[in-house]
Amino acid sequence: MLAGLRCTPRSESLGSGVSPSQLLSRVSGRDGLICLSGDWADGSVLIAWEPLLRLAAGADPWSALAVQPRLDSVDSSIVGGGWIGQLGYDDDENHLAFYDHMLRWDAGQGWRLEMLASPEREVALAQARLEIIRLLDAGPNPETRESFGIGDFRYSAAQRVEHLVAVERAIGLIRAGEVYQVNICTRLQANPSGDSDPRQAAVSIFNAANERLRPAHGGYLSAADGRSVLSLSPELFLRRRGPTLSTDPIKGTSARLADGAAVDPGPSRLRGSAKEVAENVMIVDLMRNDLARICEPGSVRTPNLLRVEPHAGVWHLVSTVQGRVRAGVSDAQVAASCFPPGSVTGAPKIRAQQVIADLESTRRGGYTGAIGFLSPSWGMELSVAIRTFEIAGPSVQFGVGGGVTADSVPMLEWAECLQKAAPVISAAGGHLNLVEPAMIPTASQLDGGLLETMLAIRGEVQHLADHLARLGRSCRELFAAELPDDLPARIVAVAGPGSGDGTRPERAIVRVVVRAGPDGLTITVAAAPAAPARTARTTCDARVALRSKGIWRHKWADRGELAAIEAEQLATPIFLDEQNQLLETSRGNLFVLDADGVLRTPPLTDELLPGVTRRCVLDAAADLGMPTRIALISLPELRRSPAFWTSSLSGLVEIARVDDVALPACTDWIEALRALVHPV
């Protein structure tokens, strides 16, 4: 049908009329309704309905997008129509239709009717024109009170743990060299209430949220299967005008203070964060590679790198990549070559997509795909489908996620998801119900500062880079400060090589204490002899204990509470959480070998220290081909399983008994792990 169609782009001014939101409400029940609002087509609002044809369910979108009508003349200032809709991240979530007329509004010129006029459609377009004039001249909409609510969005404790596990597994794959970065997402759900017409209600929600947030790439579409998609995206995926192709990947996030608050440190903190900058630069490199496949050699460049932009509730790092598309490459080929967007997959893209499929428990659907248009006249513009609600019957889905790098902290990645979601959900009239409030350190913990203990063998500090990375993450989060560049050299100097003449021990414990003060960080570094390897403890008895609920994922120098519990127990304490799930010992992280022969350790919540040796055990198990699982451990499971705890000083310590119950022995496999993790 389209292949044989010959069209002429036309534009007719229709004056001011009603506002875009009023018009959208007026046509909310129309077939194939779509609205693009924000920076689209140089700052326009595009509204269309009653498409000429739709992409059939299950059809290949790229083949369809490749077919456009031929133009008798070219006017690149006119959008006129074309393929408009959603390209889903998952193949069965494509909602695309071809329109040969639309309304376009901008503040300077009001409404214009734009068409891809053809002789075959002359009568139909004339009738559409008359109807549109009536709609625009009908005056303001009557005031109505909507009884529809988008609902309370919630997540379960299990869903949070699921996300933490996915983030940590991604970190493990990054450490193993499988990927450099991967975007991990979760889905929040609500059940809307009210008796309004669903499509009218969805339009009302979009209008309200769009007015409050004014996103760069807002989008509403009414899909053929009855669902509505409301996107409040800040991110440009692709824009092509003539041969010029550009993309503005967003990666790197920092919380934003409310408007009117004191000076917000977010921008400087974001721009100065090595982790956030690395996230953005990796995706810029990926997008440069994507564009290079369809652009002229040498034309791909980055005219703007790492600018800080304000968005709903957060600051983002944004960069721009541009190139000149090779002659003969169509818009459909450009989109297919670059899809899905690199900022919501990771690098390298294909392997990152495989990791996403393995780690995320639910399909993404349309979320993290693209929304926009391919016009045979104007060109192509697509957003990244983030900050997007998908309303289907009695359910609303809202996806949210973030980029994971080797330096990510699982709980901070989860907190970032909530930071992104909360203001968007609020703007749509909903509420994000938190399972539990964020925990904060106590005054004594902050005053005491941070502690890092390391083992040095013959002057070589074991896993020094991992220890400094953990300490650095805590300093940035708690004190908004970076470790000094000379700290590694100070640590190595204090550790010193073992002389063998008794002046320095072969094995030493290096202690680093960091405190924050008005003049910056105060850091002390000291070393003391460690017990000889032949006398090191390899087994222990343990008892279950309770400690105060709080933020234990930082290694605090104040060990008063832990020392008191140890003295009372006269054995190694193993702590339980409020749900009677095991956390860690007072000295290190916990592992069990379950009945299936899988090595299991609890996920990294706020109540667990991300132990350096714990991470090394997971890496070593992967090298040995030993299956691992990050999952909760109950007390009954511990009492019937071989178990050990880990620390940088003690290595892997087998647990012989728990509360006077003998545990099965760890046997030979623990020695294989020790050999890789904790040299003697």
C-alpha positions as CSV (number, residue, x, y, z in Angstrom):
1,M,0.0,0.0,0.0
2,L,2.7,2.5,1.0
3,A,5.2,1.4,-1.6
4,G,3.0,2.6,-4.4
5,L,1.7,5.8,-2.7
6,R,3.0,9.2,-4.0
7,C,2.6,12.1,-1.5
8,T,3.2,15.8,-1.3
9,P,4.0,17.3,2.1
10,R,1.5,20.1,2.9
11,S,1.0,22.4,5.9
12,E,-1.9,24.7,6.7
13,S,-2.1,27.2,9.6
14,L,-5.3,26.8,11.7
15,G,-4.7,29.4,14.4
16,S,-4.5,29.0,18.1
17,G,-7.6,27.2,19.1
18,V,-7.6,25.0,22.2
19,S,-4.4,24.0,24.0
20,P,-2.7,20.7,23.2
21,S,-3.8,19.1,26.5
22,Q,-7.4,20.2,25.9
23,L,-7.3,18.8,22.3
24,L,-5.8,15.5,23.6
25,S,-8.6,15.2,26.1
26,R,-11.2,15.9,23.4
27,V,-10.0,13.1,21.2
28,S,-9.0,10.6,24.0
29,G,-11.2,7.9,22.6
30,R,-10.1,8.1,19.0
31,D,-8.5,5.1,17.3
32,G,-4.7,5.1,17.3
33,L,-4.3,8.3,19.2
34,I,-0.8,9.4,19.7
35,C,0.8,12.6,21.1
36,L,4.5,13.6,21.2
37,S,5.2,16.6,23.4
38,G,8.4,18.5,24.4
39,D,11.4,18.9,22.1
40,W,10.0,16.8,19.3
41,A,10.6,18.3,15.8
42,D,12.3,21.4,17.0
43,G,10.0,22.0,20.0
44,S,6.5,21.0,18.8
45,V,3.6,19.0,20.0
46,L,2.4,16.4,17.5
47,I,-1.0,14.8,17.8
48,A,-2.5,12.2,15.4
49,W,-5.2,9.6,15.3
50,E,-7.0,7.3,12.8
51,P,-3.9,5.9,11.1
52,L,-3.8,4.8,7.5
53,L,-2.5,1.3,8.6
54,R,-1.1,-0.5,11.6
55,L,1.8,-2.8,12.0
56,A,0.2,-6.3,12.4
57,A,0.9,-8.1,15.7
58,G,4.0,-10.2,15.4
59,A,5.1,-8.5,12.2
60,D,8.8,-7.5,11.7
61,P,8.9,-3.7,12.5
62,W,12.1,-3.1,10.5
63,S,10.7,-4.4,7.3
64,A,7.6,-2.2,7.8
65,L,9.6,0.9,8.6
66,A,11.6,0.5,5.5
67,V,8.5,1.1,3.4
68,Q,7.7,4.8,3.0
69,P,5.6,6.6,0.3
70,R,7.5,8.4,-2.4
71,L,7.5,12.2,-2.2
72,D,6.7,14.4,-5.2
73,S,8.4,17.3,-3.5
74,V,10.4,17.7,-0.4
75,D,9.8,20.2,2.5
76,S,11.9,19.1,5.4
77,S,10.2,21.6,7.7
78,I,7.0,19.5,7.6
79,V,6.6,16.3,9.6
80,G,3.2,15.5,7.9
81,G,3.0,11.9,9.2
82,G,4.9,8.7,8.7
83,W,5.5,5.7,11.0
84,I,4.8,6.8,14.6
85,G,4.6,4.7,17.8
86,Q,6.7,2.4,19.9
87,L,9.5,0.0,19.2
88,G,9.4,-2.4,22.2
89,Y,12.5,-3.7,23.8
90,D,10.8,-7.1,23.5
91,D,9.8,-8.0,20.0
92,D,6.1,-8.5,20.8
93,E,5.7,-5.0,22.1
94,N,5.9,-3.0,18.9
95,H,3.0,-0.6,18.5
96,L,3.5,1.3,15.2
97,A,1.1,2.9,12.7
98,F,1.4,5.0,9.6
99,Y,-0.4,8.3,9.6
100,D,-0.8,10.6,6.6
101,H,-2.0,13.6,8.5
102,M,-1.4,15.2,12.0
103,L,-1.8,18.3,14.0
104,R,1.4,20.2,15.0
105,W,1.4,23.0,17.6
106,D,4.1,25.3,18.7
107,A,4.0,28.4,20.9
108,G,4.9,30.8,18.1
109,Q,2.5,29.6,15.4
110,G,-0.3,27.8,17.1
111,W,-1.8,24.8,15.3
112,R,-0.9,23.6,11.8
113,L,-2.5,20.7,9.9
114,E,0.3,18.8,8.3
115,M,-0.3,16.1,5.6
116,L,1.3,13.7,3.3
117,A,-1.3,14.5,0.7
118,S,-2.1,12.0,-2.1
119,P,-4.8,11.8,-4.8
120,E,-6.1,8.5,-3.4
121,R,-6.7,10.1,0.0
122,E,-8.0,13.5,-1.2
123,V,-11.6,13.1,0.0
124,A,-10.6,11.4,3.3
125,L,-8.1,14.2,4.1
126,A,-10.7,16.9,3.3
127,Q,-13.1,15.3,5.7
128,A,-10.4,15.0,8.4
129,R,-9.6,18.7,7.9
130,L,-13.2,19.8,8.5
131,E,-13.4,17.7,11.6
132,I,-10.2,19.0,13.0
133,I,-11.4,22.6,12.5
134,R,-14.5,21.8,14.4
135,L,-12.5,20.3,17.3
136,L,-10.2,23.3,17.5
137,D,-13.0,25.9,17.4
138,A,-15.3,24.2,19.9
139,G,-13.9,26.2,22.8
140,P,-12.4,25.1,26.1
141,N,-13.3,21.7,27.6
142,P,-15.9,21.8,30.4
143,E,-14.3,21.2,33.8
144,T,-14.6,17.7,35.1
145,R,-13.6,16.0,38.3
146,E,-11.7,12.8,37.5
147,S,-12.4,9.9,39.9
148,F,-9.5,7.9,38.5
149,G,-6.2,7.4,40.4
150,I,-3.0,5.8,39.0
151,G,-2.6,4.1,42.3
152,D,0.1,3.3,44.9
153,F,3.2,1.8,43.5
154,R,4.8,-0.8,45.7
155,Y,7.5,-3.4,45.7
156,S,8.1,-6.3,48.0
157,A,11.1,-7.0,50.2
158,A,11.7,-10.0,47.9
159,Q,11.7,-7.8,44.8
160,R,14.3,-5.5,46.4
161,V,16.5,-8.5,47.3
162,E,16.0,-9.8,43.7
163,H,17.4,-6.5,42.4
164,L,20.3,-6.5,44.8
165,V,21.2,-10.0,43.7
166,A,21.0,-9.1,40.0
167,V,23.3,-6.1,40.6
168,E,25.9,-8.1,42.4
169,R,25.8,-10.9,39.8
170,A,26.4,-8.2,37.2
171,I,29.4,-6.9,39.2
172,G,30.8,-10.5,39.2
173,L,30.4,-10.7,35.4
174,I,32.2,-7.3,35.1
175,R,35.0,-8.5,37.3
176,A,35.3,-11.6,35.1
177,G,35.6,-9.5,32.0
178,E,32.3,-10.6,30.5
179,V,30.9,-7.0,30.2
180,Y,32.1,-3.5,31.2
181,Q,28.7,-2.2,32.1
182,V,25.2,-3.5,32.2
183,N,21.8,-1.8,32.9
184,I,19.7,-3.7,35.5
185,C,16.0,-2.8,35.8
186,T,13.0,-3.7,37.9
187,R,9.3,-3.2,37.5
188,L,7.0,-1.4,39.9
189,Q,3.3,-2.1,39.8
190,A,0.1,-0.4,40.9
191,N,-3.6,-1.1,40.6
192,P,-5.5,2.1,39.5
193,S,-8.8,3.0,41.0
194,G,-11.9,4.9,39.7
195,D,-14.7,4.6,37.3
196,S,-13.6,6.9,34.5
197,D,-13.2,5.7,30.9
198,P,-9.7,4.1,30.9
199,R,-8.5,6.0,27.8
200,Q,-9.8,9.4,29.1
201,A,-8.2,8.7,32.5
202,A,-4.9,7.8,30.8
203,V,-4.9,11.0,28.8
204,S,-5.7,13.0,32.0
205,I,-2.8,11.4,33.8
206,F,-0.5,12.1,30.9
207,N,-1.6,15.7,30.7
208,A,-1.1,16.3,34.4
209,A,2.4,14.6,34.6
210,N,3.5,16.2,31.3
211,E,2.5,19.7,32.6
212,R,4.4,19.1,35.9
213,L,7.6,17.6,34.6
214,R,7.7,19.0,31.0
215,P,10.0,16.2,29.8
216,A,12.1,16.6,26.7
217,H,10.4,13.7,25.0
218,G,6.9,13.1,26.4
219,G,4.8,10.6,24.6
220,Y,1.3,9.2,24.8
221,L,0.0,6.4,22.6
222,S,-3.2,4.3,22.6
223,A,-2.2,0.8,21.4
224,A,-4.4,-1.5,19.4
225,D,-4.6,-4.1,22.2
226,G,-6.3,-1.6,24.5
227,R,-3.3,-0.6,26.6
228,S,-2.0,3.0,27.0
229,V,1.6,4.0,27.1
230,L,2.6,7.2,29.0
231,S,6.2,8.2,28.5
232,L,7.9,11.1,30.3
233,S,11.3,10.4,28.9
234,P,14.2,12.9,29.2
235,E,16.4,11.1,26.7
236,L,16.9,11.4,23.0
237,F,17.8,8.1,21.3
238,L,18.2,9.1,17.7
239,R,17.5,12.2,15.6
240,R,18.2,12.3,11.9
241,R,17.8,15.5,9.8
242,G,19.1,14.9,6.3
243,P,22.5,13.2,6.6
244,T,23.1,14.4,10.2
245,L,22.5,11.8,12.9
246,S,22.7,12.6,16.7
247,T,22.1,10.8,20.0
248,D,22.2,12.2,23.5
249,P,22.9,9.2,25.9
250,I,22.1,9.7,29.6
251,K,24.2,7.9,32.1
252,G,25.2,9.0,35.6
253,T,22.8,10.0,38.3
254,S,22.8,12.0,41.5
255,A,19.9,12.9,43.8
256,R,18.6,16.5,43.4
257,L,17.4,18.8,46.1
258,A,13.9,20.2,46.0
259,D,13.5,23.5,44.1
260,G,14.2,26.4,46.4
261,A,16.5,24.4,48.7
262,A,20.0,25.4,49.6
263,V,22.8,25.2,47.1
264,D,22.7,21.7,45.6
265,P,26.0,19.8,45.7
266,G,24.6,17.3,43.2
267,P,26.1,18.7,40.0
268,S,29.6,19.0,41.2
269,R,29.5,15.7,43.0
270,L,28.1,14.0,39.9
271,R,30.7,15.6,37.5
272,G,33.5,14.7,40.0
273,S,32.4,11.0,40.4
274,A,34.8,8.6,38.7
275,K,32.1,5.9,38.7
276,E,29.3,8.1,37.2
277,V,31.7,9.6,34.6
278,A,32.9,6.1,33.7
279,E,29.3,5.0,33.2
280,N,28.6,7.8,30.7
281,V,31.9,7.5,28.8
282,M,31.4,3.8,28.3
283,I,28.0,4.4,26.8
284,V,29.3,7.3,24.7
285,D,31.9,4.9,23.3
286,L,29.2,2.3,22.6
287,M,27.0,4.9,20.8
288,R,30.0,6.0,18.8
289,N,30.5,2.5,17.7
290,D,26.8,2.1,16.8
291,L,26.8,5.3,14.7
292,A,30.1,4.4,13.0
293,R,28.5,1.3,11.4
294,I,26.1,3.5,9.4
295,C,28.0,6.8,9.2
296,E,30.7,8.1,6.9
297,P,34.2,7.1,8.1
298,G,35.7,9.8,10.3
299,S,32.5,11.7,10.7
300,V,31.5,10.5,14.1
301,R,32.4,12.9,16.9
302,T,31.4,13.9,20.4
303,P,30.7,17.7,20.4
304,N,29.4,17.8,23.9
305,L,30.7,15.4,26.7
306,L,29.5,15.1,30.3
307,R,27.2,18.0,30.7
308,V,25.1,18.0,33.9
309,E,21.3,18.4,33.4
310,P,18.5,18.7,35.9
311,H,15.6,16.2,35.6
312,A,12.8,15.1,37.8
313,G,14.3,14.4,41.3
314,V,17.8,13.8,39.9
315,W,20.8,15.2,38.1
316,H,22.0,13.4,35.0
317,L,25.2,13.3,33.0
318,V,24.4,13.8,29.3
319,S,26.6,13.6,26.2
320,T,26.0,14.2,22.5
321,V,27.4,12.0,19.7
322,Q,26.9,13.0,16.1
323,G,27.8,11.6,12.6
324,R,27.0,11.9,8.9
325,V,24.9,9.0,7.6
326,R,26.3,7.2,4.6
327,A,24.5,7.8,1.3
328,G,21.7,5.3,0.7
329,V,21.2,4.3,4.3
330,S,17.5,4.7,5.2
331,D,16.1,5.8,8.5
332,A,14.9,2.3,9.1
333,Q,18.4,0.9,8.7
334,V,19.8,3.5,11.0
335,A,17.2,2.7,13.7
336,A,17.7,-1.1,13.3
337,S,21.5,-0.8,13.5
338,C,21.4,1.2,16.7
339,F,18.5,-0.5,18.5
340,P,18.0,-1.0,21.4
341,P,19.5,2.1,23.0
342,G,22.9,1.6,24.5
343,S,22.2,3.5,27.6
344,V,19.6,0.9,28.7
345,T,21.6,-2.2,27.7
346,G,25.3,-1.8,28.5
347,A,28.7,-2.5,26.9
348,P,29.4,-4.5,24.8
349,K,25.8,-4.4,23.8
350,I,25.1,-7.9,22.6
351,R,26.7,-9.6,25.7
352,A,24.9,-7.0,27.9
353,Q,21.6,-8.0,26.4
354,Q,22.3,-11.6,27.2
355,V,23.2,-10.7,30.8
356,I,20.0,-8.7,31.1
357,A,17.9,-11.7,29.9
358,D,19.7,-13.9,32.5
359,L,19.5,-11.5,35.5
360,E,16.2,-9.7,35.2
361,S,13.2,-11.8,36.4
362,T,10.6,-10.0,34.3
363,R,10.4,-9.1,30.6
364,R,10.8,-5.4,29.8
365,G,8.1,-5.3,27.3
366,G,8.0,-1.8,25.7
367,Y,10.1,-0.3,28.5
368,T,13.6,0.7,27.4
369,G,12.6,0.5,23.7
370,A,12.0,3.6,21.7
371,I,9.1,6.0,21.0
372,G,8.9,8.5,18.2
373,F,8.4,8.9,14.4
374,L,10.0,8.2,11.1
375,S,8.7,10.8,8.6
376,P,9.6,10.6,4.9
377,S,9.7,14.4,4.9
378,W,11.1,15.7,8.1
379,G,13.3,12.8,9.1
380,M,13.5,10.6,12.2
381,E,13.3,11.3,15.9
382,L,13.1,8.6,18.7
383,S,13.3,8.8,22.4
384,V,14.5,6.2,24.9
385,A,11.3,4.7,26.5
386,I,12.2,5.3,30.1
387,R,10.1,7.1,32.8
388,T,7.2,5.2,31.2
389,F,3.9,3.9,32.5
390,E,2.2,1.1,30.7
391,I,-1.5,0.8,31.6
392,A,-3.3,-2.5,30.7
393,G,-6.7,-3.1,32.3
394,P,-6.4,-3.2,36.1
395,S,-2.6,-2.9,36.2
396,V,-0.1,-0.1,35.7
397,Q,3.6,-1.0,35.2
398,F,6.5,1.4,35.7
399,G,10.0,0.2,34.9
400,V,13.1,1.8,36.4
401,G,16.8,0.8,36.5
402,G,20.4,2.0,36.2
403,G,23.8,1.2,34.9
404,V,26.0,-1.2,36.9
405,T,29.8,-0.9,36.8
406,A,32.6,-2.7,38.8
407,D,32.4,0.1,41.4
408,S,28.6,-0.1,42.0
409,V,27.1,-0.6,45.4
410,P,23.9,-2.8,45.2
411,M,22.0,-0.8,47.8
412,L,22.9,2.5,46.2
413,E,21.8,1.1,42.8
414,W,18.4,0.2,44.4
415,A,18.2,3.7,46.0
416,E,18.9,5.3,42.6
417,C,15.9,3.4,41.1
418,L,13.6,4.8,43.8
419,Q,15.1,8.3,43.4
420,K,14.2,8.2,39.7
421,A,10.8,6.7,40.1
422,A,9.4,8.7,43.0
423,P,9.0,12.2,41.4
424,V,7.7,10.7,38.1
425,I,5.1,8.6,40.0
426,S,4.2,11.6,42.1
427,A,3.7,13.9,39.0
428,A,1.3,11.3,37.6
429,G,-0.8,11.5,40.8
430,G,0.5,8.2,42.3
431,H,2.6,7.3,45.3
432,L,5.6,5.1,45.8
433,N,5.2,3.0,49.0
434,L,8.6,2.2,50.5
435,V,9.0,-1.2,52.1
436,E,11.2,0.4,54.7
437,P,12.8,3.8,55.1
438,A,16.4,4.3,54.3
439,M,18.7,3.7,57.2
440,I,21.3,6.2,58.3
441,P,24.5,5.8,60.3
442,T,24.6,6.7,64.0
443,A,26.5,9.7,65.3
444,S,29.0,7.4,67.0
445,Q,29.7,5.5,63.8
446,L,30.3,8.7,61.9
447,D,32.5,10.2,64.6
448,G,34.5,7.0,64.9
449,G,35.1,7.0,61.2
450,L,35.9,4.2,58.8
451,L,38.2,1.2,59.3
452,E,40.0,-0.9,56.7
453,T,42.1,-3.9,57.8
454,M,44.4,-5.7,55.4
455,L,46.8,-8.5,55.5
456,A,50.4,-8.0,54.3
457,I,52.5,-11.0,53.5
458,R,56.2,-10.3,53.0
459,G,55.4,-6.7,52.4
460,E,52.7,-7.3,49.8
461,V,49.2,-6.1,50.9
462,Q,46.7,-8.7,49.8
463,H,43.8,-7.4,47.6
464,L,44.9,-3.8,48.1
465,A,42.9,-2.4,45.2
466,D,39.7,-4.0,46.4
467,H,40.2,-2.7,49.9
468,L,40.8,0.9,48.7
469,A,37.9,0.7,46.3
470,R,35.5,-0.2,49.2
471,L,37.0,2.4,51.5
472,G,36.8,5.0,48.7
473,R,33.1,4.2,48.0
474,S,32.3,4.7,51.7
475,C,34.2,8.0,51.8
476,R,32.4,9.4,48.8
477,E,29.0,8.4,50.2
478,L,29.5,9.4,53.8
479,F,31.9,12.3,53.6
480,A,31.6,13.5,50.0
481,A,35.4,13.2,49.8
482,E,38.0,11.2,47.8
483,L,40.9,9.3,49.2
484,P,44.2,11.1,48.7
485,D,46.4,9.9,45.8
486,D,49.3,9.0,48.1
487,L,47.3,6.6,50.3
488,P,48.4,3.4,48.5
489,A,52.0,4.4,48.8
490,R,51.6,5.1,52.5
491,I,50.0,1.7,53.0
492,V,52.8,-0.1,51.1
493,A,55.4,1.8,53.1
494,V,53.9,0.8,56.4
495,A,53.5,-2.8,55.4
496,G,57.1,-3.0,54.4
497,P,58.9,-6.1,53.1
498,G,59.6,-8.8,55.7
499,S,63.3,-8.6,56.5
500,G,63.6,-12.1,57.9
501,D,65.9,-10.8,60.6
502,G,63.1,-10.2,63.1
503,T,62.9,-6.5,62.6
504,R,59.7,-6.8,60.6
505,P,57.2,-9.7,60.6
506,E,56.6,-11.9,57.6
507,R,52.9,-11.3,58.1
508,A,51.4,-8.0,59.2
509,I,48.0,-6.4,59.8
510,V,47.6,-3.0,58.3
511,R,44.9,-0.8,59.8
512,V,43.7,2.4,58.0
513,V,41.3,4.7,59.9
514,V,39.6,7.5,58.1
515,R,37.7,10.3,59.9
516,A,36.1,13.4,58.5
517,G,36.7,16.8,60.0
518,P,36.3,20.5,59.1
519,D,39.6,20.5,57.3
520,G,38.9,17.3,55.3
521,L,39.8,13.7,55.9
522,T,42.2,12.6,58.6
523,I,43.8,9.3,57.8
524,T,46.0,7.1,60.1
525,V,47.9,4.1,58.8
526,A,49.5,1.6,61.1
527,A,50.8,-2.0,61.0
528,A,51.2,-4.7,63.6
529,P,52.5,-8.3,63.5
530,A,50.0,-10.9,62.5
531,A,50.0,-14.5,63.8
532,P,52.1,-16.9,61.7
533,A,50.1,-18.8,59.1
534,R,50.6,-22.1,60.8
535,T,48.8,-20.9,63.9
536,A,45.9,-19.0,62.1
537,R,42.4,-20.1,63.1
538,T,40.7,-22.3,60.6
539,T,37.7,-23.5,62.6
540,C,35.4,-22.0,65.2
541,D,32.2,-22.4,67.1
542,A,29.4,-19.9,66.6
543,R,26.2,-18.7,68.3
544,V,23.2,-16.9,66.8
545,A,22.9,-13.3,68.1
546,L,21.1,-10.1,67.6
547,R,22.6,-6.6,67.0
548,S,21.0,-3.2,66.4
549,K,19.3,-2.7,63.1
550,G,21.3,-0.2,61.1
551,I,23.6,0.5,58.2
552,W,26.4,-2.1,58.5
553,R,27.6,-2.1,54.9
554,H,30.3,0.4,55.9
555,K,33.2,-0.9,58.0
556,W,33.1,1.3,61.1
557,A,36.1,2.0,63.2
558,D,33.8,2.0,66.3
559,R,33.5,-1.7,67.1
560,G,32.1,-1.2,70.6
561,E,28.7,-3.0,70.0
562,L,30.3,-5.9,68.2
563,A,33.0,-6.4,70.8
564,A,30.4,-6.4,73.6
565,I,28.4,-9.1,71.8
566,E,31.6,-11.2,71.2
567,A,32.5,-11.0,74.9
568,E,29.0,-12.1,75.9
569,Q,28.8,-15.0,73.5
570,L,32.2,-16.5,74.1
571,A,31.9,-17.7,70.5
572,T,31.7,-16.2,67.0
573,P,28.3,-14.3,66.8
574,I,26.2,-14.9,63.7
575,F,23.6,-12.2,63.4
576,L,19.9,-12.6,62.4
577,D,17.7,-9.9,60.8
578,E,14.1,-9.2,61.8
579,Q,12.8,-12.0,59.5
580,N,15.1,-14.5,61.1
581,Q,17.3,-14.7,58.1
582,L,21.1,-14.9,58.6
583,L,23.2,-11.9,57.9
584,E,27.0,-12.2,58.7
585,T,29.3,-12.9,61.6
586,S,30.9,-10.2,63.8
587,R,34.1,-10.8,61.9
588,G,33.1,-11.5,58.3
589,N,30.7,-12.8,55.8
590,L,28.8,-16.1,55.9
591,F,28.8,-18.9,53.3
592,V,27.0,-22.3,53.3
593,L,27.1,-25.2,50.9
594,D,23.5,-26.2,50.4
595,A,22.0,-29.6,49.7
596,D,22.4,-29.1,45.9
597,G,26.2,-28.5,46.2
598,V,25.7,-24.7,45.6
599,L,27.8,-22.3,47.6
600,R,25.4,-19.7,49.0
601,T,25.9,-16.3,50.7
602,P,23.3,-13.7,51.7
603,P,22.7,-10.7,49.5
604,L,24.3,-7.3,50.2
605,T,21.6,-5.3,52.0
606,D,22.3,-2.3,54.3
607,E,23.0,-4.8,57.1
608,L,25.9,-6.6,55.5
609,L,29.5,-5.5,54.9
610,P,30.5,-6.1,51.3
611,G,33.6,-8.1,52.3
612,V,36.6,-8.1,50.1
613,T,37.2,-11.8,50.8
614,R,33.6,-12.6,50.2
615,R,33.9,-11.2,46.7
616,C,37.1,-13.1,46.2
617,V,35.5,-16.3,47.2
618,L,32.7,-15.8,44.7
619,D,35.3,-15.0,42.0
620,A,37.4,-18.1,43.0
621,A,34.4,-20.4,43.0
622,A,33.6,-19.2,39.4
623,D,37.2,-20.0,38.4
624,L,36.9,-23.5,39.9
625,G,33.5,-24.2,38.2
626,M,31.8,-24.3,41.6
627,P,28.2,-23.1,41.4
628,T,27.3,-20.1,43.6
629,R,24.1,-18.4,44.6
630,I,23.4,-15.1,46.3
631,A,20.3,-15.8,48.4
632,L,18.9,-15.6,51.9
633,I,19.9,-18.3,54.4
634,S,17.7,-19.4,57.3
635,L,18.9,-20.8,60.6
636,P,17.6,-24.3,59.9
637,E,19.5,-24.3,56.6
638,L,22.7,-23.3,58.4
639,R,22.3,-26.1,61.0
640,R,22.3,-28.8,58.3
641,S,25.0,-27.4,56.0
642,P,28.7,-27.1,55.8
643,A,29.5,-23.4,56.5
644,F,32.3,-20.9,56.9
645,W,32.9,-17.2,57.3
646,T,35.4,-15.0,55.6
647,S,37.6,-12.1,56.4
648,S,40.7,-10.5,55.0
649,L,42.8,-11.4,58.1
650,S,41.5,-14.9,58.9
651,G,40.7,-16.1,55.4
652,L,38.1,-18.9,55.3
653,V,37.1,-20.1,58.8
654,E,35.0,-23.2,59.0
655,I,32.1,-23.2,61.4
656,A,32.2,-26.5,63.4
657,R,29.2,-25.9,65.6
658,V,26.3,-23.4,65.9
659,D,24.5,-23.2,69.2
660,D,26.0,-26.6,70.2
661,V,24.7,-28.2,67.0
662,A,27.5,-29.8,65.0
663,L,27.6,-28.9,61.3
664,P,28.8,-31.2,58.5
665,A,32.4,-30.7,57.6
666,C,33.4,-28.6,54.6
667,T,35.9,-31.3,53.3
668,D,38.4,-30.7,50.5
669,W,36.6,-28.0,48.5
670,I,37.3,-25.4,51.2
671,E,41.0,-26.0,50.7
672,A,40.7,-25.3,47.0
673,L,39.0,-22.0,47.7
674,R,41.6,-21.1,50.4
675,A,44.4,-21.7,47.9
676,L,43.0,-19.1,45.5
677,V,41.7,-16.6,48.0
678,H,44.0,-16.5,51.0
679,P,47.7,-17.4,50.4
680,V,49.8,-18.5,53.4
